[in-house]
Structures are given as C-alpha cells and as structure tokens.
Amino acid sequence: MNPRFPSFALTSALTSAMLATVASLSACGQAQAPAGMGFPPAMVSTINVQAADIPIAFEYVGQTTGSKEVEVRARVTGILDRRHFIEGGAVKSGQLLFTIDPATFAAQAAAAEAEVARAQAQRSQAEREAARLKPLAERRAVGQKEADDAQSNAELAAATVKAAEARLAEARLNLGYTRITAPVGGLIGRAAKSEGSLLNANETLLTTISQLDPIWIQFHISENEQLKLSRGVAEGRLVLPKANAFDVTVKLADDSLFPRKGTINFADPRINPGTGTYEMRAELANPDGSLKPGQFVRVSLAGAYRKDAIAVPQVAVLDGPQGKFVYVPAKDKDGKDIALPRPVVVGDWVDGNGSQRWIIESGLKPGEAVIVDGIARVMFPGQPIQVVPPGTPPASPGAPPAATKKS
C-alpha cells in the first residue's frame, strides 16, 4: 500500500470486495442489491448480439527444421586430408567438402587397370585359339574335344575380363569417394573431424547439412484438443478446410510476423504414445534463409470458422467467483433500466474489427443486448443505467442526463 494514499487504496479494496460479493450473489440468484443505493444512473452502451459464421485460428508452438537433414559420412576408410568449407556457412549441392588421402585408392585403381589389360590379352589369345581350331575340327583334322575346350577357354577369358572391369569400376568409385561433396544445398554445421583423423567407411560422421528452402515447422496437437475439434465438426458447429488446407502464419520470438505464409504438408493420423499428441508439419518458402533450424515459433492456422456462433467484445466479459458473466440491460419493477449479470460459458478468442472477442458457447441468444461500454461505471448488479449511443462522453457532475438510446 502506498503510504501517501492510504485511505484511497483502502476504499478501492473494500469497494472491489463488495462488488465481487454482490455480483456473485446476484449471478447465483441469491440476492439483489437495493435499487439505486444512492448512485446515479450509469451511462452505458450496448450491442445486440447476432449469430454469424466467425473465422477462427488455432495457434501452436512449433520448431523449425530443415526440409532435408543430411548426415555427411565417409564412404571409404582413410585419412582425412583436407576440409574445403567454412563451418556454419551455406553450401551448394555438389560442392567439395572434404578430401580423403587418395594415394592408396589411386594405386588400387592402377592395379585394377593392369588386371583388366592382362585379362583382355588372355581373352584375345583364347579367342584366336578357338577360331583356329574350329575349322580344323570341322575337317576332322583335330578332335572335337580340343576345339570345344578352346571355345570354353575363350568364354572363361571373356568372363575374367568382365570381373576385372568390375574391380576396376569399384576401385575408381572408391577413388572418387575420397572427394566428399555436398548431397544437397543448405546450411552446413561444424566439422566433426579434423585433418589427419582416421575415417571409417559408412561410420564416421563428418558434418550435417540442413536444407533451408523450403523449411519445415513441426508442431503438435494434444489429444484433448483434437477430440474437441472432431466433436465440433461432428456437431456442425465447426467447419475445417478440406485436406488440411490451412493458411499457415508464423510469429517469431520477438512477436514479428514471418513475411511468407505456408501450407500443411503432413498430418500424422496416429497419436504419439510418448507425448499423447498428433504431429503436424508446415512448409514455408525460405529463400533468404532467415529462418534457421531449431527456432521456436508460434504457428497460426487460419481457414476454419465457427458456424452460427455468437461473439462479444472481450471487455464485455467479466470474471466472478462463480465464473464468467456479462451485464445485460433489464427493467426493474418500476420500469427503469438496470444492469443485471448473465452467466455465460465462453469458448475461444477470435479477432474482429481490430479487437479480441469471446465466442459465447451458452448464456446468450441472438438479438439480446449486452453492455459493452461503461461497464466500469456499473458498480453492482441492479444498478440503474442509462443506455446511450456508443462514444457518448460521460456526464459531468450536476449535468443533465444524456438522451436515451432508442432501440
């Protein structure tokens, strides 16, 4: 309590407590304050609520991830000779990243080439021998078995050439694997191994690459919320876009909006037993790489709407000990306008006309009036009110009452 204004603070606290108690009793139908209580009629404005199709959006916390997350590994065993990129920078598809010492693999390729040449020479010799004996066998100058053996030797020599060529192709492939290139373009991480390290084929992780364009955002919907949405659709109160064709808007950590919208490209029909949630994924264009993998963002899904729903401005909904309520204009026994609380059950918040509105699930009917302006002047249930057009300035003490709003 501020020591400079003790009486004012105490009066405010007592007034608040009194109002909360009276509002609670009135809302429960247990008591109503005496009309007037010495207060002048409070100037208020009202709106008539109407049922309408109200667009709604769903917001979730998501995390960005590359549309392709690639682990770069060595495909041959050898000594890392050199790194050719800047850690944490952008790389293009096919860009050289690492070089493994190629000397051993170059020697193996040369030996395989020599083996191919030897096999080709043997094949040529066998083919010539088979060609020489074939006409002799036809004239019975040599035995048929000798000619058949020569033909078989020629075929075996041809097979030996193919095997040697296969070993040469493998040796050349391994030699090519000493040059490790980027399989995709994107943002590259740090190098996990330094020059001189021994790399094991298909085991040693060298670095990772995240493709940033497009970028993905993963988020989750709880089982309870999914059941609520499904129930609203089944009852006809909620309409969702077909095939998850939501408009995806992303809000960053500083509350700024990402300039490009996205779409849903995956919705898991199964529930994750570990988290009790359904996974969904959005895809956004990210040509400038402004979104990085691992960022936490808020994902807003637009495109759904509540069918024939009633919504009131947020300022009209008040909190009481028994729950939320609104003030509605009514008549007392003398026919004077008074403000009475009406308990309501609220749903989601929605944006409308630059302000937040509550969707009213129950408690109000289309056409009913609700007090929206001047609620702060309503000090207790049953207080006399004067309904005026919106924007009417409050009356000064001693001034004549403003003209009553015509309904």
C-alpha positions in Angstrom: 0.0 0.0 0.0 1.3 3.4 -0.9 1.7 5.4 2.4 0.9 8.6 0.5 -2.7 7.5 -0.3 -3.7 5.0 2.4 -7.4 6.0 2.5 -7.9 5.8 -1.3 -6.3 2.3 -1.5 -8.3 1.0 1.4 -11.5 2.4 -0.1 -10.7 0.8 -3.5 -10.1 -2.6 -1.9 -13.3 -2.5 0.1 -15.3 -1.4 -3.0 -13.8 -4.2 -5.1 -14.6 -6.8 -2.5 -18.2 -5.5 -2.1 -18.8 -5.6 -5.9 -17.4 -9.1 -6.2 -19.6 -10.4 -3.4 -22.8 -8.7 -4.7 -22.1 -9.8 -8.3 -21.6 -13.4 -7.1 -24.8 -13.4 -5.1 -26.8 -11.8 -7.9 -25.4 -14.2 -10.5 -26.4 -17.2 -8.4 -29.9 -15.7 -7.8 -29.4 -15.4 -4.1 -29.6 -11.6 -3.6 -30.0 -8.4 -5.5 -28.8 -5.0 -4.4 -31.4 -2.4 -3.5 -32.3 -0.3 -6.5 -30.3 2.9 -6.7 -28.2 2.6 -3.5 -27.8 6.4 -4.0 -25.9 6.0 -7.2 -26.9 8.0 -10.3 -27.8 6.0 -13.5 -24.6 4.8 -15.2 -24.2 5.8 -18.8 -23.6 2.6 -20.9 -23.7 1.5 -24.5 -24.9 -1.9 -25.7 -24.8 -4.1 -28.8 -27.3 -6.6 -30.0 -25.5 -10.0 -30.5 -26.1 -11.9 -33.7 -25.3 -15.4 -34.8 -22.8 -15.4 -37.7 -20.0 -17.6 -39.3 -16.9 -16.4 -37.4 -13.4 -17.2 -38.7 -11.2 -18.7 -36.1 -7.5 -19.5 -36.0 -5.6 -22.1 -34.0 -2.2 -21.3 -32.6 0.5 -23.8 -31.5 4.2 -23.7 -30.6 6.4 -25.2 -33.3 10.1 -25.7 -34.0 11.8 -25.2 -37.4 13.7 -28.0 -39.1 15.4 -28.3 -42.5 13.3 -29.9 -45.2 16.3 -32.2 -45.6 18.6 -33.0 -42.7 21.6 -34.9 -44.2 24.4 -36.6 -42.3 27.6 -36.5 -44.3 29.7 -39.6 -43.7 32.9 -41.1 -45.1 32.2 -43.9 -47.6 35.8 -45.3 -47.6 38.3 -45.9 -44.8 41.2 -43.5 -45.0 43.0 -40.4 -43.5 41.2 -37.1 -43.8 43.4 -34.9 -45.9 41.6 -31.5 -46.0 38.4 -29.6 -45.3 37.2 -27.3 -48.0 34.3 -25.3 -46.5 33.6 -22.7 -43.8 31.8 -24.2 -40.8 28.3 -22.8 -40.3 28.1 -21.3 -43.8 26.0 -22.0 -46.8 27.0 -24.7 -49.3 25.7 -25.7 -52.7 24.7 -29.1 -53.9 27.8 -30.8 -55.3 30.3 -28.5 -53.5 33.5 -30.2 -52.4 33.5 -30.6 -48.6 36.4 -33.0 -47.6 39.3 -34.8 -49.3 40.5 -38.2 -48.1 44.1 -39.0 -48.9 43.7 -40.6 -52.4 47.2 -42.2 -52.8 46.2 -45.7 -51.7 43.0 -45.7 -53.8 44.8 -44.3 -56.8 47.3 -47.3 -56.6 44.4 -49.7 -56.3 42.8 -48.2 -59.4 46.0 -48.5 -61.3 46.4 -52.2 -60.3 42.8 -52.8 -61.4 43.5 -51.3 -64.7 46.6 -53.6 -65.2 44.4 -56.6 -64.3 41.9 -55.6 -66.9 44.7 -55.3 -69.6 46.0 -58.8 -68.7 42.6 -60.3 -68.8 41.9 -58.7 -72.1 45.1 -60.1 -73.5 44.3 -63.6 -72.3 40.8 -63.3 -73.8 42.3 -62.3 -77.2 44.6 -65.3 -77.1 41.8 -67.7 -76.2 39.6 -66.3 -78.9 42.3 -66.7 -81.5 42.9 -70.3 -80.5 39.2 -71.1 -80.6 39.0 -69.5 -84.1 42.0 -71.5 -85.3 40.7 -74.9 -84.1 37.1 -74.5 -85.2 37.7 -75.1 -89.0 40.2 -77.8 -88.3 37.6 -79.7 -86.2 35.0 -79.3 -89.0 37.5 -81.0 -91.4 38.3 -83.6 -88.6 41.9 -82.5 -88.6 41.8 -82.2 -84.8 39.5 -83.8 -82.3 36.2 -82.1 -81.5 37.0 -82.1 -77.8 40.1 -80.0 -78.4 38.0 -77.4 -80.3 35.4 -77.4 -77.6 38.0 -76.8 -74.9 39.4 -73.9 -76.8 35.9 -72.4 -77.1 35.3 -72.8 -73.4 38.7 -71.2 -72.6 37.7 -68.2 -74.7 34.4 -67.8 -72.8 36.2 -68.1 -69.5 38.7 -65.4 -70.6 35.8 -63.1 -71.5 34.2 -63.7 -68.0 37.6 -62.9 -66.4 37.7 -59.6 -68.3 34.3 -58.6 -67.0 35.3 -59.5 -63.4 38.5 -57.4 -63.8 36.5 -54.5 -65.3 34.1 -54.7 -62.3 37.0 -54.5 -59.9 38.3 -51.5 -61.8 35.0 -49.7 -61.6 34.9 -50.4 -57.8 38.5 -49.1 -57.5 37.6 -45.9 -59.4 34.4 -45.5 -57.4 36.4 -45.7 -54.1 38.9 -43.2 -55.5 36.0 -40.9 -56.3 34.7 -41.3 -52.7 37.9 -39.6 -51.5 36.3 -36.4 -52.7 33.3 -35.9 -50.4 30.7 -33.4 -51.9 27.5 -31.9 -50.6 24.5 -34.1 -51.5 22.1 -31.1 -51.0 22.4 -27.3 -50.7 21.8 -25.6 -47.4 23.4 -24.6 -44.1 26.3 -26.8 -43.0 27.3 -27.5 -39.4 30.7 -27.8 -37.8 33.2 -30.4 -38.9 33.2 -33.4 -36.6 36.7 -34.5 -37.6 39.9 -32.5 -38.2 42.6 -33.1 -40.8 44.7 -36.2 -40.1 41.9 -38.2 -38.5 41.2 -41.8 -39.4 37.8 -42.2 -41.0 35.9 -45.5 -41.1 33.8 -46.3 -44.1 30.0 -45.6 -43.6 30.5 -45.0 -39.8 32.4 -41.7 -39.2 30.1 -38.7 -39.2 31.8 -35.7 -40.7 29.1 -33.0 -40.6 25.4 -32.3 -41.2 23.6 -30.2 -43.8 20.2 -28.6 -43.4 18.2 -27.6 -46.5 16.6 -24.3 -45.6 14.4 -23.7 -48.7 11.8 -24.8 -48.2 11.9 -25.0 -44.4 9.6 -27.2 -42.2 8.0 -26.4 -38.9 6.9 -29.3 -36.7 4.2 -28.8 -34.1 1.9 -31.0 -32.1 -1.9 -31.0 -31.2 -2.9 -32.5 -27.9 -5.3 -35.5 -27.9 -7.9 -33.4 -25.9 -7.9 -30.6 -28.4 -8.1 -33.0 -31.4 -11.1 -34.6 -29.7 -12.7 -31.2 -29.2 -12.2 -30.3 -32.8 -13.6 -33.6 -34.0 -16.6 -33.2 -31.8 -17.3 -29.6 -33.1 -17.1 -30.8 -36.7 -19.4 -33.8 -36.0 -22.0 -31.5 -34.3 -21.8 -29.0 -37.2 -20.5 -26.1 -35.0 -17.1 -26.1 -36.6 -16.0 -26.2 -40.2 -12.4 -27.1 -41.1 -10.8 -26.6 -44.5 -10.6 -29.8 -46.6 -7.4 -31.8 -46.7 -5.8 -29.5 -44.0 -5.7 -26.6 -46.5 -5.0 -24.1 -43.7 -3.2 -20.8 -44.3 -0.1 -21.0 -42.1 1.2 -17.8 -40.5 4.4 -17.9 -38.4 5.1 -15.5 -35.5 8.7 -15.2 -34.4 10.1 -15.0 -30.8 10.0 -11.1 -30.9 6.3 -11.2 -31.9 7.1 -10.2 -35.5 5.4 -12.0 -38.3 7.3 -14.0 -40.9 6.6 -12.3 -44.2 5.7 -15.5 -46.1 2.8 -17.9 -45.4 2.9 -21.6 -45.7 0.8 -24.8 -46.0 0.4 -28.0 -44.2 2.3 -30.8 -45.8 1.9 -33.6 -43.3 -0.6 -34.6 -40.6 0.1 -37.8 -38.7 -3.1 -39.8 -38.2 -1.6 -41.7 -35.3 -1.1 -40.4 -31.8 2.4 -40.5 -30.3 2.2 -42.8 -27.3 5.1 -41.0 -25.7 3.6 -37.5 -25.8 -0.1 -38.1 -26.3 -0.1 -35.7 -29.3 -0.7 -35.7 -33.0 2.2 -34.4 -35.1 1.7 -31.9 -37.9 4.2 -30.2 -40.2 4.0 -26.9 -42.1 6.2 -25.9 -45.1 7.3 -22.4 -45.9 9.4 -20.8 -48.6 12.7 -19.5 -47.1 14.8 -18.4 -50.0 16.8 -15.9 -47.9 17.5 -18.4 -45.1 16.0 -16.0 -42.5 14.5 -19.0 -40.6 17.1 -21.3 -39.2 16.7 -24.9 -38.0 15.9 -25.2 -34.3 14.0 -21.9 -33.8 10.9 -21.9 -31.7 8.0 -20.1 -33.3 4.2 -19.8 -33.0 2.2 -21.4 -35.8 -1.2 -19.9 -36.6 -3.6 -22.0 -38.7 -6.4 -19.9 -40.4 -9.2 -21.2 -42.7 -11.6 -22.7 -40.2 -14.8 -21.0 -38.9 -17.4 -21.4 -36.3 -20.9 -21.8 -37.8 -23.7 -19.6 -36.5 -21.7 -18.5 -33.4 -22.2 -15.6 -31.1 -19.2 -13.4 -30.1 -19.0 -10.4 -27.8 -16.1 -8.0 -27.2 -13.6 -9.1 -24.6 -14.3 -6.0 -22.5 -17.9 -7.2 -22.0 -17.0 -10.4 -20.3 -16.2 -10.2 -16.6 -14.8 -12.7 -14.1 -16.7 -13.5 -10.9 -16.3 -16.1 -8.2 -18.8 -18.4 -10.0 -17.3 -17.9 -13.4 -17.6 -15.5 -16.3 -20.6 -13.3 -16.9 -21.8 -10.3 -18.9 -24.1 -7.4 -18.0 -27.4 -7.1 -19.9 -29.9 -4.3 -19.7 -33.2 -5.1 -17.9 -36.2 -3.4 -16.4 -37.0 -3.1 -12.7 -40.4 -3.2 -11.2 -40.8 0.5 -11.8 -39.8 0.1 -15.5 -36.4 1.7 -15.1 -33.3 0.4 -16.9 -31.0 -1.6 -14.7 -27.9 -3.8 -15.3 -28.2 -7.4 -14.4 -25.4 -10.1 -14.7 -25.9 -13.0 -17.0 -23.6 -16.1 -16.5 -22.1 -17.3 -19.8 -19.8 -20.1 -21.0 -17.1 -18.8 -23.2 -15.1 -20.6 -26.0 -12.2 -19.3 -28.0 -10.8 -15.9 -28.5 -11.2 -14.5 -32.0 -10.0 -11.3 -33.7 -12.6 -9.0 -35.1 -12.5 -5.3 -36.1 -9.1 -4.9 -34.5 -10.2 -6.2 -31.1 -10.4 -9.5 -29.3 -13.8 -11.2 -28.9 -15.1 -14.1 -26.9 -17.2 -16.7 -28.6 -20.1 -17.4 -26.3 -21.0 -21.1 -26.1 -24.0 -20.6 -23.9 -25.8 -17.9 -21.9 -26.9 -15.5 -24.7 -29.3 -15.8 -27.6 -29.3 -13.9 -31.0 -30.8 -10.4 -30.7 -30.1 -10.0 -27.0 -28.4 -6.8 -25.8 -25.1 -6.8 -23.9 -23.4 -3.8 -22.2 -20.0 -3.2 -23.8 -19.2 0.4 -23.0 -19.4 2.0 -19.5 -19.1 -1.3 -17.6 -16.6 0.3 -15.2 -19.5 2.6 -14.1 -21.7 -0.4 -13.2 -20.8 -0.8 -9.5 -23.3 -3.5 -8.5 -26.0 -5.7 -10.0 -29.3 -4.0 -10.4 -27.7 -0.5 -10.6 -29.8 2.0 -12.7 -28.3 2.6 -16.1 -28.9 5.0 -19.0 -28.3 3.5 -22.4 -26.6 6.0 -24.7 -25.1 5.8 -28.2 -21.5 4.5 -28.3 -18.9 7.2 -27.9 -21.0 9.4 -25.7 -18.8 11.2 -23.2 -19.6 10.6 -19.5 -21.8 13.3 -17.9 -20.2 15.8 -15.6 -21.4 16.0 -12.0 -24.6 18.1 -12.0 -25.0 17.9 -15.8 -28.4 16.9 -17.2 -28.7 13.2 -18.3 -27.9 12.4 -21.9 -30.6 11.4 -24.3 -31.5 7.8 -24.0 -30.6 5.5 -26.9 -33.6 4.5 -29.0 -33.9 0.8 -29.6 
